[in-house]
Amino acid sequence: MAPEKPLCLPFLMLPLLTLLLQQADPRSFVVDRERGLFLLDGTPFRYVSGSLHYFRVPRILWADRLFKMRLSGLNAVQFYVPWNFHEPEPGVYNFNGSRDLFTFLNEAAIANLLVILRPGPYICAEWEMGGLPSWLLRNPKINLRTSDPDFLAAVDSWFKVLLPKIYPFLYHNGGNIISIQVENEYGSYWACDFNYMRHLAGLFRALLGDKILLFTTDGPDGLKCGTLKGLFATIDFGPADNMTKIFALLQKYEPNGPLVNSEYYTGWLDYWGQNHSTRSIEPIAKGLENMLKLGASVNMYMFHGGTNFGYWNGADEKGRFLPITTSYDYDAPISEAGDTTPKLFALRNVIGKFQEVPLGPLPPPSHKMMLGPLTMHLDGDLLGFLDFLCPQGPIHSVMPLTFEAVKQDHGYMLYRTYLSYSIFEPTPLWVPNNGVHDRAYVMLDGVIQGVLERNTDNKLYLMGKVGTKLDILLENMGRLSFGSNHSDFKGLLEPPILGQTILTQWMIFPLKVDHFVKWWYTFKLPKRPQPKDPSGPTFYSTMFPILGSAGDTFLYLPGWTKGQVWINGFNLGRYWTKLGPQHTLYVPRPLLLPRGAVNTITLLELENVPLQPQIQFLDRPILNSTVHRTLSLSPDVQNDFELMELSGH
């Protein structure tokens, strides 16, 4: 029997080498408290990040925006996860299409960007109800953002779905998520409930493990109630604030960690009725440079703002109700339409002084399309379409019910009753206790009488015979996303009073306007008889081809008052031309149909229609109401238009 050959040394060393390799190069992102810095895979690291919200950008454009951020010198992207965007009903989850945040994570990885994730549950973000689902308010006694058992049960249920899906994308698991924020600026909330924050921290650890860096973000006044032992504390402030003083305050709560500004403001949001916000380039660039000189990590909020499509805008309450505009341009380094700006190049130059910026030029601005004027055609008043808008029929109630009570999350709801006696002299109609949330369009027998608004004491004076039909269309203008952030119920919160009479016996119509707009034109339902002089909320539409090269464009509605716009069934958002500052709505090119197809645009005008019911597509936005006076719908302007062609999706 031949003797066995001894095992060769390389063969014996293979298991040991494999083990050493596994231990020598683990992926990690940690805080080195001895040196006061971050370590990425054991190497000192500083992130220069920018905020971009996938839910404000069409999915087909995600890669473009992320690529431009990387070319700007950023090495990370920060974004929120809005709970209400993914769980529209309790236990019903949607991660498809524009809600596919996992594809967004992959797109960020392709762009070579690390991720700083902010899953809430509350996110603010100037988003509808700060990202919390409105169905929570179907329990009218719920205490949001506290250790209320009902709220925690809903939060736990949501995170037990979301966080396991996120787990494979954590950096130490081979993904690109280096840190995750717990809650959001909680120190600015009235509750200061540490049991709630401890519960969240425990839940995140249980579902994500102990290797991922968990952190909090607060303004300078919120650190006391917003920070928690075991969570890394960061702060937010803008270029006008005292950086030295604020970072010194942060170090009282995070004495041995690296300095982090999680929201360095490159611009600001807009409210309807106020001026468009802009921020000068020089102080923003100088502030960034000063922070980077200190070795701080910085996230710029926003780097690309995007759009509040549909009904997704939030609102603030600062002495009065302040709904946020459809545009979320934010005066950011990348514009709402995805174009680079001088602000971007200034920031890129600063970043290049501290870390390598990718070579190569940034893409030029996208092609912009001009088209029109186009004449809008009357389809009919809203009341004439109630059978289609509310096919299930009305809900009968002695007193008016809120949106939440009838499971209407967004949009519009109609309240109807009949006068029980004749009124021969002008008699005030009003709603006590600020009970209009948010805007009420009042009609008698289909004729508009006026508007009642939230946070105003205005009254309308009505006359009518017994049996006259009183309709009140309620518009939800977006739930509070910041400020007191109390439960923001929508609809008629109190019964209207006519003279001395409390109005009762209501028929309530939850309106499915988006469903109606989508299917009305698909099936070409028969039109209703048209009134000669339409009054009150009215639908208009027109169809148009594009004969030349299609591109991004901006819908301009001169003379129109207030309403909602759909293009090819997609809810583009709200317009409020009469109030401003926003006078155009961004229309991404992918929303326009390809060659040979006809595009449809639909308006729901809530108040007054111009004498010439026309619209126009411009090649530049009008975000400040003072600019629109220089534009014209005259034939001279129209003659300058080049013909456009659909290029498809």
C-alpha positions in Angstrom: 0.0 0.0 0.0 1.5 3.3 -1.1 2.1 5.9 1.6 -0.2 8.9 1.6 1.2 12.1 0.2 1.5 14.9 2.8 -0.9 17.8 2.2 0.9 20.7 0.6 1.3 23.9 2.5 -0.8 26.1 0.2 -3.8 23.7 0.6 -3.5 23.9 4.4 -3.4 27.7 4.2 -6.5 28.2 2.1 -9.1 28.1 5.0 -7.0 30.4 7.1 -6.5 32.8 4.2 -10.2 32.8 3.5 -11.0 33.5 7.1 -8.5 36.3 7.3 -9.8 37.9 4.1 -13.3 37.8 5.5 -12.2 39.5 8.7 -9.8 42.0 7.2 -12.1 43.9 4.9 -15.7 44.0 6.4 -17.9 46.7 5.0 -18.7 49.2 7.8 -19.7 52.8 8.5 -19.1 53.8 12.1 -18.3 56.7 14.4 -14.8 57.0 15.7 -15.4 58.9 18.9 -11.7 59.0 19.8 -10.9 61.0 16.7 -14.3 62.6 16.2 -14.9 61.4 12.6 -16.7 58.8 10.5 -14.9 55.7 9.3 -16.0 54.0 6.1 -14.4 50.5 5.9 -12.0 51.7 8.5 -10.9 54.8 6.6 -11.7 58.4 7.7 -14.7 59.6 5.7 -16.8 62.7 5.3 -20.0 62.8 3.3 -21.1 65.7 1.1 -24.7 64.8 0.4 -27.8 66.3 -1.2 -31.5 65.7 -0.8 -33.6 64.4 -3.6 -37.1 62.9 -3.1 -38.0 60.0 -5.4 -41.7 60.7 -4.8 -41.4 64.2 -6.3 -39.6 63.0 -9.5 -41.0 60.7 -12.2 -39.3 57.3 -12.1 -38.0 57.6 -15.6 -36.0 60.7 -14.5 -34.4 59.3 -11.3 -31.2 58.2 -13.0 -30.8 61.6 -14.7 -31.1 63.5 -11.4 -28.8 61.2 -9.5 -26.2 61.2 -12.2 -26.1 65.1 -12.1 -25.8 65.0 -8.3 -22.8 62.7 -8.6 -21.2 64.8 -11.2 -21.6 67.8 -8.9 -19.2 66.2 -6.5 -21.6 64.6 -4.0 -20.8 61.2 -2.6 -24.2 60.6 -1.0 -27.9 61.2 -1.4 -30.4 61.7 1.4 -34.1 61.0 1.1 -37.3 60.4 3.0 -39.7 57.5 2.8 -43.3 58.9 3.0 -45.4 56.3 4.8 -48.6 57.6 3.2 -47.2 57.1 -0.3 -46.7 53.4 0.3 -49.6 52.4 2.6 -52.7 54.1 1.2 -55.0 51.9 3.3 -54.2 49.9 6.4 -52.4 46.8 5.4 -52.4 47.7 1.7 -48.8 48.3 0.5 -47.6 49.8 -2.8 -43.9 49.7 -3.9 -44.6 49.7 -7.6 -43.8 52.3 -10.3 -42.9 55.7 -8.9 -43.2 54.1 -5.4 -40.4 51.6 -6.1 -37.9 53.0 -3.6 -35.7 49.8 -4.0 -35.2 50.6 -7.7 -34.3 54.2 -6.5 -31.7 52.7 -4.2 -30.2 50.7 -7.0 -30.2 53.8 -9.2 -28.3 55.6 -6.5 -25.8 52.7 -6.3 -25.3 52.9 -10.1 -24.6 56.6 -9.7 -22.0 55.7 -7.1 -23.9 57.5 -4.3 -24.2 56.3 -0.7 -27.6 56.7 0.9 -28.7 58.5 4.1 -32.2 57.2 4.7 -35.0 59.0 6.6 -38.0 56.6 6.9 -39.9 58.6 9.6 -42.5 57.6 10.5 -43.0 61.4 10.4 -40.9 63.1 7.7 -42.2 66.7 7.4 -40.7 67.3 3.9 -43.6 69.8 3.2 -45.5 66.7 2.2 -49.1 65.8 2.9 -49.5 65.3 6.6 -45.7 65.0 7.0 -45.8 61.6 5.4 -48.2 60.1 8.0 -51.2 58.4 6.4 -54.5 60.3 6.8 -56.3 57.0 7.6 -54.8 57.3 11.1 -57.3 60.1 11.6 -60.2 57.8 11.2 -59.6 57.3 14.9 -60.4 60.9 15.9 -58.8 60.5 19.3 -55.4 59.3 18.2 -52.3 61.2 19.4 -49.9 61.3 16.5 -46.1 61.0 17.2 -46.5 59.8 20.7 -46.6 56.6 22.6 -50.3 56.4 22.2 -50.9 52.6 21.7 -53.0 53.1 18.6 -50.4 55.1 16.9 -47.6 52.8 17.9 -49.5 49.8 16.6 -49.8 51.4 13.2 -46.2 52.4 13.2 -45.0 48.9 14.2 -47.1 47.3 11.5 -45.7 49.6 8.8 -42.1 49.3 9.9 -42.3 45.5 10.1 -43.1 45.7 6.4 -40.7 48.4 5.3 -37.5 47.8 7.4 -37.0 44.1 6.5 -37.2 45.2 2.8 -34.5 47.8 3.6 -32.2 45.4 5.4 -30.4 44.0 2.4 -29.5 47.5 1.3 -27.6 48.4 4.4 -24.0 49.1 3.8 -22.6 46.2 5.9 -24.9 43.9 3.9 -23.4 45.0 0.6 -25.8 47.9 0.0 -25.4 51.6 0.0 -27.4 52.8 3.0 -24.8 54.1 5.5 -27.1 55.6 8.1 -30.8 55.8 9.0 -32.6 58.6 10.8 -35.1 57.9 13.6 -38.2 60.2 13.4 -37.6 63.7 12.1 -36.9 66.9 14.0 -38.9 65.5 16.9 -37.6 68.2 19.2 -39.8 70.7 17.4 -43.0 68.7 18.2 -45.1 69.6 21.3 -45.2 66.1 22.8 -41.5 65.6 23.8 -42.4 61.9 24.5 -39.1 60.1 25.2 -41.0 56.8 25.5 -42.1 57.2 21.9 -38.5 57.8 20.8 -37.2 54.8 22.8 -39.9 52.6 21.3 -38.8 53.7 17.8 -35.1 53.2 18.5 -35.8 49.7 19.9 -37.9 48.8 16.9 -35.3 49.9 14.4 -32.6 47.9 16.3 -34.8 44.8 16.5 -35.5 44.9 12.7 -32.2 46.3 11.4 -29.6 45.0 13.9 -26.9 46.9 15.8 -24.4 47.5 12.9 -26.3 50.3 11.1 -25.7 53.9 12.4 -29.0 55.4 13.7 -29.2 59.1 14.1 -31.5 62.0 14.8 -31.9 65.5 13.2 -33.1 68.6 15.0 -32.9 72.3 14.7 -30.9 74.2 17.4 -34.0 74.6 19.6 -35.0 70.9 19.3 -32.0 69.1 20.6 -33.4 68.7 24.1 -36.4 66.7 23.1 -35.2 65.3 19.8 -32.0 63.5 20.9 -31.8 60.1 22.6 -29.0 58.2 24.2 -27.8 55.5 21.7 -28.8 57.6 18.6 -26.1 59.8 16.9 -27.2 63.4 17.1 -27.1 65.8 14.1 -28.3 69.3 13.6 -29.7 71.4 10.7 -29.3 75.1 9.9 -28.9 77.4 6.9 -26.2 79.8 5.6 -27.6 82.8 7.6 -27.2 81.0 10.9 -24.2 81.2 13.3 -22.3 78.0 12.4 -19.9 78.2 15.3 -22.6 78.7 17.9 -24.8 76.0 16.5 -22.0 73.4 16.2 -20.9 74.2 19.7 -24.5 73.5 20.9 -24.5 70.2 19.0 -21.3 69.2 20.7 -23.1 69.5 24.1 -25.3 66.6 23.0 -22.7 64.8 20.8 -19.4 65.7 22.4 -17.1 63.2 20.7 -18.7 62.7 17.3 -18.1 64.3 14.0 -20.0 67.5 13.2 -23.0 66.9 10.9 -25.4 69.4 9.3 -28.2 67.2 8.1 -30.1 70.0 6.4 -28.1 72.8 5.0 -30.6 74.9 3.2 -29.8 75.8 -0.4 -33.2 77.6 -0.8 -36.7 77.5 0.7 -40.2 76.4 0.0 -43.1 78.5 -1.4 -46.6 79.1 0.0 -49.6 80.1 -2.0 -50.0 83.9 -1.8 -46.4 84.7 -0.8 -43.4 85.6 -2.9 -41.3 82.9 -4.5 -38.3 82.1 -2.3 -34.8 82.5 -3.5 -31.4 82.3 -1.8 -28.2 84.0 -3.0 -25.4 81.8 -4.2 -22.5 83.5 -2.5 -23.5 82.9 1.2 -24.6 79.4 0.5 -21.2 78.5 -1.2 -19.3 80.3 1.6 -21.2 78.5 4.3 -20.5 75.2 2.7 -16.8 75.9 2.4 -16.6 77.0 6.1 -18.3 73.7 7.2 -16.0 71.6 5.1 -13.0 73.4 6.5 -14.1 72.2 9.9 -14.2 68.6 8.7 -18.0 68.5 9.0 -20.3 66.2 7.0 -23.0 68.1 5.2 -26.3 67.3 3.5 -27.7 70.1 1.3 -31.5 70.3 1.5 -32.6 70.4 -1.3 -30.2 69.6 -4.1 -33.1 68.9 -6.4 -36.6 69.8 -5.2 -39.1 68.3 -7.8 -42.8 68.7 -7.8 -45.8 68.1 -5.5 -47.9 66.3 -8.1 -51.5 65.5 -7.5 -52.7 66.4 -3.9 -49.4 65.6 -2.2 -48.4 69.1 -1.0 -48.3 69.7 2.7 -49.1 72.9 4.7 -47.8 74.9 7.6 -49.6 76.7 10.3 -47.9 80.0 11.3 -50.8 82.0 12.7 -52.8 80.9 9.7 -53.1 78.0 7.4 -50.4 78.1 4.7 -50.7 75.5 1.9 -47.5 74.8 -0.1 -47.3 75.3 -3.8 -47.3 72.5 -6.4 -43.8 73.5 -7.4 -41.1 72.3 -5.0 -38.3 73.9 -7.0 -36.8 75.2 -3.7 -34.4 77.4 -5.7 -32.2 74.3 -5.5 -28.9 73.7 -7.4 -30.8 71.4 -9.8 -34.0 73.1 -11.0 -37.5 71.6 -10.9 -37.0 70.6 -14.5 -33.7 68.9 -13.7 -31.4 71.6 -15.2 -28.1 72.6 -13.7 -28.0 76.2 -12.3 -25.2 78.6 -11.4 -25.8 77.6 -7.8 -24.8 74.1 -8.7 -21.5 75.1 -10.3 -20.6 77.4 -7.4 -21.2 74.5 -4.9 -19.3 72.1 -7.2 -16.3 74.4 -7.2 -16.3 74.5 -3.3 -16.6 70.7 -3.1 -13.7 70.3 -5.5 -11.4 72.0 -3.0 -11.9 69.2 -0.5 -12.5 66.0 -2.4 -12.3 64.6 -5.9 -15.1 65.7 -8.3 -15.9 63.3 -11.2 -14.4 64.4 -14.5 -16.6 65.3 -17.4 -19.1 68.1 -18.2 -22.5 68.1 -16.7 -25.4 67.5 -19.2 -26.9 70.7 -20.8 -30.4 71.7 -20.0 -33.1 69.5 -21.4 -35.0 70.6 -24.5 -38.0 72.8 -23.6 -41.1 72.9 -25.7 -43.5 75.8 -26.5 -47.0 75.3 -27.8 -50.2 77.2 -28.0 -52.3 79.1 -27.3 -54.9 76.3 -27.0 -58.6 76.9 -26.4 -60.2 74.9 -23.7 -63.7 73.5 -24.3 -66.4 73.4 -21.7 -67.3 69.8 -20.7 -69.8 70.7 -18.0 -70.2 71.8 -14.4 -69.1 69.5 -11.6 -72.6 69.1 -10.3 -73.8 67.7 -13.6 -71.3 64.8 -13.3 -72.2 63.7 -9.7 -73.4 60.3 -11.0 -69.9 59.6 -12.3 -67.9 61.4 -9.6 -69.7 59.5 -6.8 -71.1 56.3 -8.4 -71.9 54.8 -5.1 -74.3 57.6 -4.2 -74.2 60.0 -1.3 -73.9 59.3 2.4 -76.8 60.6 4.5 -76.1 62.2 7.8 -77.9 64.7 10.1 -74.6 66.6 10.7 -71.7 67.0 8.2 -69.0 64.4 8.3 -65.3 64.9 7.8 -63.2 63.5 5.0 -61.6 61.1 7.4 -65.0 59.8 8.7 -66.0 58.8 5.2 -62.5 57.5 4.2 -61.9 60.3 1.6 -58.1 60.9 1.8 -57.6 63.7 -0.7 -59.2 66.0 -3.1 -62.9 67.1 -2.9 -66.1 66.3 -1.2 -69.6 67.8 -1.8 -72.1 68.5 1.0 -75.7 69.0 -0.1 -78.8 70.1 1.8 -82.1 72.0 1.0 -83.4 75.1 2.6 -86.2 74.3 5.0 -87.7 77.7 4.8 -87.7 80.7 2.5 -85.2 83.5 3.0 -86.3 86.9 1.5 -83.5 89.1 2.8 -79.7 88.5 2.6 -78.9 86.2 5.5 -75.4 85.3 6.6 -74.0 81.8 6.1 -71.0 80.9 8.2 -69.2 78.0 9.8 -68.3 78.5 13.5 -65.0 77.5 15.2 -62.9 77.8 12.1 -64.8 74.8 10.8 -64.0 75.0 7.1 -61.0 72.8 6.3 -59.9 74.2 3.9 -61.9 75.9 1.2 -65.6 75.8 0.6 -67.3 76.8 -2.7 -70.9 77.6 -2.0 -73.7 77.2 -4.6 -77.5 77.7 -4.6 -79.3 75.7 -7.2 -76.0 75.4 -9.0 -75.1 79.1 -9.0 -71.9 80.0 -7.2 -72.4 82.4 -4.2 -68.8 82.7 -3.0 -66.1 81.0 -1.0 -65.6 80.4 2.7 -62.0 79.8 3.8 -60.1 78.4 6.7 -58.7 80.9 9.3 -61.1 83.6 8.1 -64.3 84.9 9.6 -65.9 85.7 6.3 -69.6 85.1 5.7 -71.8 84.8 2.6 -75.2 86.4 2.4 -77.8 84.2 0.8 -81.5 84.4 -0.2 -83.6 81.5 -1.5 -87.0 79.8 -1.4 -87.9 76.8 0.6 -86.5 73.7 -1.1 -83.6 75.6 -2.7 -80.6 73.2 -3.1 -77.5 74.3 -1.2 -74.3 72.7 -2.3 -70.9 73.2 -0.6 -67.9 71.8 -2.4 -65.0 71.3 0.1 -61.4 71.3 -1.1 -58.7 69.6 0.9 -55.6 71.9 0.3 -53.1 69.5 2.0 -52.7 68.5 5.6 -50.3 70.1 8.0 -46.8 68.9 7.6 -45.1 71.1 10.1 -46.0 73.8 12.7 -48.3 72.5 15.5 -48.8 69.4 13.3 -51.9 68.5 15.2 -54.5 66.2 13.7 -55.6 68.1 10.6 -59.1 66.9 9.8 -60.6 68.0 6.5 -64.1 69.0 5.4 -66.9 70.7 7.4 -65.8 70.2 11.0 -68.8 72.1 12.3 -72.3 72.4 10.8 -72.9 75.6 8.8 -75.2 78.2 10.3 -77.7 80.2 8.1 -78.9 83.2 10.1 -79.7 81.5 13.4 -80.4 78.1 12.0 -78.0 75.2 12.2 -78.2 73.4 8.9 -78.8 69.6 9.1 -79.9 66.7 7.0 -76.8 66.5 4.7 -76.1 64.4 1.6 -72.3 63.9 1.4 -70.7 62.9 -1.9 -67.0 61.8 -1.7 -65.8 62.6 -5.2 -63.5 60.3 -7.2 -62.3 63.1 -9.5 -59.1 61.4 -10.6 -61.0 58.2 -11.5 -63.5 60.3 -13.4 -60.9 62.2 -15.4 -59.1 59.1 -16.4 -62.1 57.1 -17.6 -64.3 59.9 -18.9 -62.1 60.5 -21.9 -61.3 56.8 -22.4 -64.9 55.7 -22.8 -66.1 59.1 -24.2 -69.2 59.1 -21.9 -72.1 61.2 -23.1 -71.8 64.9 -22.2 -74.4 66.6 -20.1 -76.4 69.6 -21.4 -74.2 72.7 -21.1 -75.3 75.8 -19.3 -74.9 79.0 -21.3 -73.1 80.7 -18.5 -71.3 78.1 -16.4 -71.1 79.0 -12.7 -68.9 77.5 -10.1 -66.7 74.4 -10.3 -66.5 73.4 -14.0 -64.6 70.9 -16.2 -62.8 72.1 -19.3 -60.6 70.0 -21.7 -58.9 70.0 -25.1 -56.9 67.7 -27.2 -53.7 68.5 -29.0 -51.0 66.7 -31.1 -47.4 67.7 -31.0 -46.0 68.0 -34.5 -42.3 68.7 -33.8 -39.8 67.7 -31.1 -41.4 67.1 -27.7 -39.7 68.3 -24.6 -40.2 69.4 -21.0 -42.6 72.3 -20.8 -44.4 74.6 -18.4 -48.2 74.9 -18.5 -49.4 78.5 -18.2 -53.0 79.4 -17.4 -53.5 83.1 -17.8 -56.7 84.5 -16.4 -57.8 81.2 -14.8 -58.4 81.4 -11.1 -57.9 78.2 -9.1 -58.2 74.5 -9.7 -56.6 71.2 -10.7 -54.9 70.0 -13.9 -54.6 66.6 -15.5 -52.5 65.7 -18.6 -53.4 62.4 -20.2 -55.1 61.4 -17.0 -52.0 62.2 -14.8 -52.8 64.6 -12.0 -50.3 67.4 -12.5 -51.3 69.3 -9.4 -53.0 72.5 -8.3 -52.9 75.9 -9.9 -53.9 79.2 -8.3 -53.1 81.7 -10.9 -55.1 84.5 -9.2 -53.1 84.2 -6.0 -49.6 83.1 -7.1 -46.7 83.1 -6.8 -46.6 80.0 -9.1 -48.1 80.7 -12.5 -46.9 77.7 -14.4 -46.9 73.9 -13.8 -44.0 71.8 -14.7 -44.8 69.1 -17.4 -42.1 66.5 -17.7 -41.7 65.3 -21.3 -42.5 61.6 -20.4 -46.1 62.7 -19.6 -46.7 63.6 -23.3 -47.8 60.9 -25.7 -45.6 59.8 -28.6 -45.9 60.6 -32.3 -49.3 59.9 -33.8 -51.1 60.2 -30.5 -53.4 62.9 -29.2 -52.7 64.5 -25.8 -55.6 65.5 -23.5 -55.5 68.2 -20.9 -58.3 68.6 -18.4 -59.0 71.4 -16.0 -61.3 71.6 -13.0 -61.7 75.3 -12.6 -63.2 75.9 -9.1 -64.1 79.6 -9.5 -63.9 81.9 -12.5 -63.0 81.2 -16.1 -61.3 83.8 -18.3 -63.2 85.4 -21.2 -60.7 83.6 -23.5 -60.5 80.1 -22.0 -57.0 79.5 -23.3 -53.8 77.8 -22.0 -50.2 77.8 -23.3 -47.1 75.8 -22.9 -44.0 77.8 -22.3 -40.3 77.0 -22.4 -39.5 78.5 -19.0 -41.2 78.5 -15.6 -43.0 81.4 -13.9 -42.6 80.8 -10.2 -42.9 84.5 -9.2 -46.3 86.1 -9.9 -44.7 89.4 -10.9 -43.2 87.9 -14.0 -46.4 86.9 -15.7 -47.3 90.4 -16.8 -44.6 90.3 -19.4 -46.2 87.4 -21.2 -48.8 87.4 -23.9 -51.2 85.1 -25.7 -51.3 87.4 -28.7 -51.0 86.0 -32.3 -47.6 87.7 -32.5 -46.2 85.5 -29.8 -47.9 82.4 -31.3 -46.2 83.0 -34.6 -42.8 82.7 -33.0 -43.5 79.1 -31.9 -41.6 76.3 -33.5 -43.6 73.2 -34.4 -43.1 70.3 -31.9 -43.1 66.6 -32.3 -43.8 63.9 -29.8 -40.7 61.8 -29.0 -42.4 59.3 -26.8 -41.7 58.0 -23.3 
